[in-house]
Amino acid sequence: MELYAAMTTTPTTRFYRPDPVPSEVLHRILDAARHAPSGGNRQGWRVVVVTDAALRRKLRDLYLPPWREYVERLVARAGGRRSRSLERSDEFAEHLHDVPVHLVVCVDVGALTITDDELGRPSIVGGASIYPFVQNILLGCRNEGLGAAITTMLCRREPEVKDLLAIPPEYAMACLLAVGYADEDRRPSKISRRDVSEIAFRDTFDGGPFEA
Ligand SMILES: Cc1cc2nc3c(=O)[nH]c(=O)nc-3n(C[C@H](O)[C@H](O)[C@H](O)COP(=O)(O)O)c2cc1C
């Protein structure tokens, strides 16, 4: 698939067909994704490829409580209104165990290059040694005709997830990627994102929109 076409047509897939995903396909995606950059080229990423149905159900069961808390807060803030996108995400959460593959992406915390930990705000840089790898997986899935969803809600339950999947203590959970063939009838037809003129500026932040 042409790169820009993949980049601009990779929404979060919320609805999946039950068809299994061949291991060769998943392996090909990971083999390409592992070429991502990481601070100092430490490559601290590890992936647990979960296809076992009982484990997927346990992951869904762990996912639901923090997800429901999040939804409650969101709905309260919106004066009781539930958006269509929230409804879709909620249905996805309830059916997470039905998605054929859960990729649990972890990272060796000691391998993160963190250069912004003394600035009195949450660190951003640590994540940069793992999420380029995750984005590569998302694009690889798209290239293989697979849908995927990046989720981080389960990171709130990291201790339980580590126990369940025998993840060693030095690793942190970066995300759970749901992967499978999309239910094409319910695939989003467009992706809503800000225009370049709203996010890129010429020379200084107040230098006006960066234009071609
Ligand atoms: C860092 C990150 C964490 C996310 N965590 C979740 C999550 O826990 N659950 C979920 O349903 N979606 C999650 N998403 C998906 C976003 O909700 C989604 O990307 C956003 O709503 C835009 O939707 P679209 O990609 O379909 O355009 C996450 C996305 C990112 C980038």
The ligand as an SDF file (V2000), in Angstrom:
LIG
                    3D

 31 33  0  0  0  0  0  0  0  0999 V2000
   -2.3380    7.1060   23.2110 C   0  0  0  0  0  0  0  0  0  0  0  0
   -3.7210    6.6500   22.8120 C   0  0  0  0  0  0  0  0  0  0  0  0
   -4.4980    5.9490   23.7140 C   0  0  0  0  0  0  0  0  0  0  0  0
   -5.7640    5.4930   23.3590 C   0  0  0  0  0  0  0  0  0  0  0  0
   -6.4670    4.7440   24.2520 N   0  0  0  0  0  0  0  0  0  0  0  0
   -7.6740    4.2780   23.9000 C   0  0  0  0  0  0  0  0  0  0  0  0
   -8.3890    3.4390   24.8000 C   0  0  0  0  0  0  0  0  0  0  0  0
   -7.9270    3.0860   25.8830 O   0  0  0  0  0  0  0  0  0  0  0  0
   -9.5980    2.9940   24.3990 N   0  0  0  0  0  0  0  0  0  0  0  0
  -10.1400    3.3200   23.1960 C   0  0  0  0  0  0  0  0  0  0  0  0
  -11.2610    2.8850   22.9130 O   0  0  0  0  0  0  0  0  0  0  0  0
   -9.4670    4.0990   22.3080 N   0  0  0  0  0  0  0  0  0  0  0  0
   -8.2590    4.5750   22.6340 C   0  0  0  0  0  0  0  0  0  0  0  0
   -7.5450    5.3400   21.7450 N   0  0  0  0  0  0  0  0  0  0  0  0
   -8.1120    5.6300   20.4150 C   0  0  0  0  0  0  0  0  0  0  0  0
   -8.5700    7.0780   20.3010 C   0  0  0  0  0  0  0  0  0  0  0  0
   -9.7680    7.1960   21.0150 O   0  0  0  0  0  0  0  0  0  0  0  0
   -8.7430    7.4280   18.8090 C   0  0  0  0  0  0  0  0  0  0  0  0
   -7.4830    7.4180   18.1830 O   0  0  0  0  0  0  0  0  0  0  0  0
   -9.3620    8.8010   18.6300 C   0  0  0  0  0  0  0  0  0  0  0  0
  -10.6530    8.8300   19.1660 O   0  0  0  0  0  0  0  0  0  0  0  0
   -9.4690    9.1490   17.1440 C   0  0  0  0  0  0  0  0  0  0  0  0
  -10.2610    8.1910   16.4940 O   0  0  0  0  0  0  0  0  0  0  0  0
   -9.8330    7.6730   15.0580 P   0  0  0  0  0  0  0  0  0  0  0  0
   -8.4470    7.1560   15.2030 O   0  0  0  0  0  0  0  0  0  0  0  0
  -10.8030    6.5820   14.7060 O   0  0  0  0  0  0  0  0  0  0  0  0
   -9.9430    8.8170   14.1220 O   0  0  0  0  0  0  0  0  0  0  0  0
   -6.2770    5.7830   22.0680 C   0  0  0  0  0  0  0  0  0  0  0  0
   -5.4850    6.4820   21.1510 C   0  0  0  0  0  0  0  0  0  0  0  0
   -4.2000    6.8790   21.5110 C   0  0  0  0  0  0  0  0  0  0  0  0
   -3.3520    7.5810   20.4830 C   0  0  0  0  0  0  0  0  0  0  0  0
  1  2  1  0
  2  3  1  0
  2 30  2  0
  3  4  2  0
  4  5  1  0
  4 28  1  0
  5  6  2  0
  6  7  1  0
  6 13  1  0
  7  8  2  0
  7  9  1  0
  9 10  1  0
 10 11  2  0
 10 12  1  0
 12 13  2  0
 13 14  1  0
 14 15  1  0
 14 28  1  0
 15 16  1  0
 16 17  1  0
 16 18  1  0
 18 19  1  0
 18 20  1  0
 20 21  1  0
 20 22  1  0
 22 23  1  0
 23 24  1  0
 24 25  2  0
 24 26  1  0
 24 27  1  0
 28 29  2  0
 29 30  1  0
 30 31  1  0
M  END
$$$$
